[in-house]
Amino acid sequence: MSVPARVVAAALFSLMAAAPLSASSAESLEVRIGYLQWVPDQGPVLSNVIPEPDDAGLRGAELAIADNSTTGKFLGHSYSFQGEVADSEEATLAAYDAMRQSGIELFVVNAPAKTLKTIMEKAGTNTLVFNAGARDDALRTGQCHANLLHTMPSYAMLTDALGQWLNQRRWDEVFLITGPTEADKGWAEAFRRSAKRFGLEIVEDKPWTFDADLRRTASKELPLFTQARGYDAVVVADVRGDFGEYVPFNTWLPRPVVGTQGMSPVTWHRVVESWGAAQLQNRFRELAGRDMNSEDYAAWAAVRAIGTAVADLGSASPGEIRNFLFSDKFQLAAFKGRKLSFRDWNGQLRQPIPLVHPRGLVARAPFEGFLHPNTEMDTLGFDRPESECRIND
């Protein structure tokens, strides 16, 4: 009687697991990763928005270290992690210098673009940095660094996801409201580009200049503010949540609200549960006691990318890891329905973008029908011809 192949395979695996490690495989490889986080105080907001947790990003990196260690222990790889949540740019840069002096050359950074650029100016040729915080488009179009990779999607990727969805729904005329902060302006500028790209018309483009307490005046202020001849949706660019929470159900016309409030394009959200994501969400809640957010996911993806490379290479060399991440061999299994890869011209991680409202998933971009000669994933964000960056040429 023949023995099923799966039984033979299982027996061989058991024998291999029970066998002593050879001298070469028993040598432990230490992988040291530094994590830096500085989120400037945004000041008081005019709405009762739920603040982001202070450890957003850090907890995602910690979960990924645990994931890497689970695989690494079978390969003789050990992961050490040093995290620093700083209260100023100066403290962030000082922590970076101290970590490098201790021998760390693999970094995950959740900090503003300005701080990130200073870090890259101080980086050595053997330093590899993952941007898990800054969404600024300039970092992907003209201010690229050969050893800087981005696991956080850019503003353009987020707004292109929204633009595709609006185009698909034939909601072609929109009313854009932009807040006063630099982040608001960056998000809005990205959306204006997306509108042109996907054939949307911005019938009104108005800055938000009020400082009234909308908790008392929203029902009077917002209908007047959103008066226009006609529009299919209201697009809000209010990254910190200063006024956008009050726009839904207070517009002049009965229209959906999308953008940074209402239905939003995000890196990650607690309502993402398909393709094994529910298991990731549960493990994160067990670790952090809260839901996983976009910063957590971006940091998790960065550390997991390092772990994936180390597992394949058997090396913790930043240069070898970088080369592997840009090779055809690298694919990150990241609970988004497809394997993720890095764009070789600017270091951006390709990834689907969920469009969500606070209690549910609406859709996932890119959408069918938006074609690209190489991969539809590159219909989100700046494509190679649109970027001046050529970090691998």
Secondary structure by P-SEA (a helix, b strand, c coil): ccccaaaaaaaaaaaaaaccccccccbbbbbbbbbbbbbcccccccccccccccccaaaaaaaaaaaaaaaaaaacbbbbbbbbbcccaaaaaaaaaaaaaaccccccccccaaaaaaaaaaccccbbbbbccccccccccccccccbbbccccaaaaaaaaaaaaaaacccbbbbbbcccaaaaaaaaaaaaaaaaacccccbbbbbccccccccccccccccccccccccbbbbcccccccccccccccccccccccccccccccccccccccaaaaaaaaaaaaccccccaaaaaaaaaaaaaaaaaaacccccaaaaaaaaacccccccccccbbbbbccccbbbbbbbbbbccccccccccccccccccccccccccccccccccccc
